Amino acid sequence: MYGLTPFEKAFGVFDPFADFEKDGKRISACRTDIREEDDRYVMESELPGFDKQDISIDITGSSLTLKAEHSENNDEKDKNGRYIRRERTFGSYQRSFDISGIDADHISADYKNGILIMILPKKQPDVPVSRRLEIQ
């Protein structure tokens, strides 16, 4: 009985990062790599099949939220206007990241070939202000 329903497929419908298909091609979940460089972090998120306008990045306080949504309708009608085939697809991803150590005012993003690259500069430590106090 268990061989008929593989465990990972039985619950895939409810997985928010489950794969979906577009034009017969499987679109993978939003995989993200983050690497640290000297003065910044570089975050690369795989979003194949999405257009640039399908992606939004929101910064609220110390949280960065990446959202991507894509919907498509394919209609094929006969000469009388009746549907022969009608398919609809929808896919969305949403991920949030803690950016408490990041200079949020200088984050930049670029999207090319299905990869979203964000540059997250580190906050510079506050240097204590030194001044001389005059005696009166």
C-alpha positions in Angstrom: 0.0 0.0 0.0 2.8 2.5 0.9 4.5 1.8 -2.4 1.5 3.2 -4.4 1.7 6.7 -2.7 5.3 7.9 -2.2 5.4 9.9 1.0 7.1 13.0 -0.5 4.4 13.1 -3.3 1.4 12.5 -1.0 1.8 15.9 0.7 3.3 17.9 -2.1 0.1 19.8 -2.8 0.3 21.6 0.5 4.0 22.4 0.3 4.4 26.2 -0.4 7.8 25.6 -2.1 6.6 22.7 -4.2 7.5 22.6 -7.9 5.0 23.6 -10.5 5.0 23.4 -14.3 4.9 26.1 -17.0 4.8 25.2 -20.7 5.5 21.6 -19.8 8.7 22.5 -17.9 9.0 22.0 -14.2 9.7 25.2 -12.2 11.7 24.6 -9.1 11.1 26.1 -5.7 12.7 29.4 -4.8 16.2 28.2 -3.8 18.4 31.0 -2.3 22.1 31.1 -1.7 23.6 33.7 0.6 27.4 34.3 0.7 29.3 36.8 2.9 31.9 39.1 1.4 34.1 41.7 3.2 31.6 44.5 3.4 28.3 42.9 2.1 26.2 39.8 1.6 25.2 38.6 -1.8 21.9 36.8 -2.0 21.0 34.8 -5.2 17.5 33.4 -5.6 16.5 31.1 -8.4 13.2 32.3 -9.9 13.0 30.6 -13.3 9.9 31.2 -15.3 9.1 34.5 -13.7 9.3 37.9 -15.4 10.9 40.9 -13.7 7.4 42.4 -13.1 6.2 39.2 -11.3 8.8 39.8 -8.5 8.5 42.2 -5.6 10.8 42.9 -2.7 9.5 44.6 0.4 11.5 45.9 3.3 9.7 46.5 6.6 11.8 47.2 9.7 14.5 44.5 9.9 12.7 42.1 7.5 13.1 41.7 3.8 10.2 39.8 2.0 10.7 38.4 -1.5 7.5 37.5 -3.4 7.0 36.2 -6.9 3.7 35.4 -8.5 2.9 34.2 -12.0 -0.4 33.4 -13.5 -1.2 32.3 -17.1 -4.3 31.4 -19.0 -4.2 29.4 -22.2 -7.4 29.2 -24.2 -8.0 27.3 -27.4 -11.3 27.8 -29.1 -12.9 26.3 -32.2 -14.3 28.4 -35.1 -17.6 28.8 -33.2 -15.9 30.2 -30.1 -16.3 27.1 -28.0 -13.5 26.0 -25.8 -11.5 23.0 -27.0 -8.9 23.4 -24.3 -8.6 25.9 -21.4 -5.8 25.7 -18.9 -4.8 28.0 -16.1 -1.6 28.0 -14.1 -0.6 29.9 -11.0 2.5 29.8 -9.0 3.8 32.0 -6.1 6.6 32.0 -3.7 7.2 34.1 -0.6 10.2 34.1 1.6 11.3 36.5 4.4 14.8 37.2 5.6 16.2 39.0 8.7 18.2 42.0 7.7 19.0 43.5 11.1 22.7 43.8 10.4 22.1 45.3 6.9 22.2 48.9 5.6 18.6 48.6 4.2 18.9 52.0 2.4 21.6 50.7 0.1 20.3 47.3 -0.9 20.3 46.7 -4.7 18.7 44.0 -6.8 19.1 42.8 -10.4 17.2 40.0 -12.2 18.8 38.2 -15.2 18.2 34.7 -16.7 15.9 33.6 -13.8 18.3 34.6 -11.1 17.6 37.5 -8.7 20.8 38.9 -7.3 20.6 41.2 -4.3 23.6 43.1 -2.8 23.1 43.6 0.9 25.7 46.0 2.3 26.6 45.5 6.0 25.9 48.2 8.4 29.0 50.2 9.4 29.7 50.1 13.1 29.0 53.4 14.8 32.2 55.2 15.7 32.0 56.9 19.0 32.2 60.6 18.7 35.1 62.2 20.5 35.1 65.8 21.6 36.8 68.0 24.1 34.8 69.5 26.9 35.7 73.1 27.7 36.0 73.9 31.4 34.2 77.1 32.4 
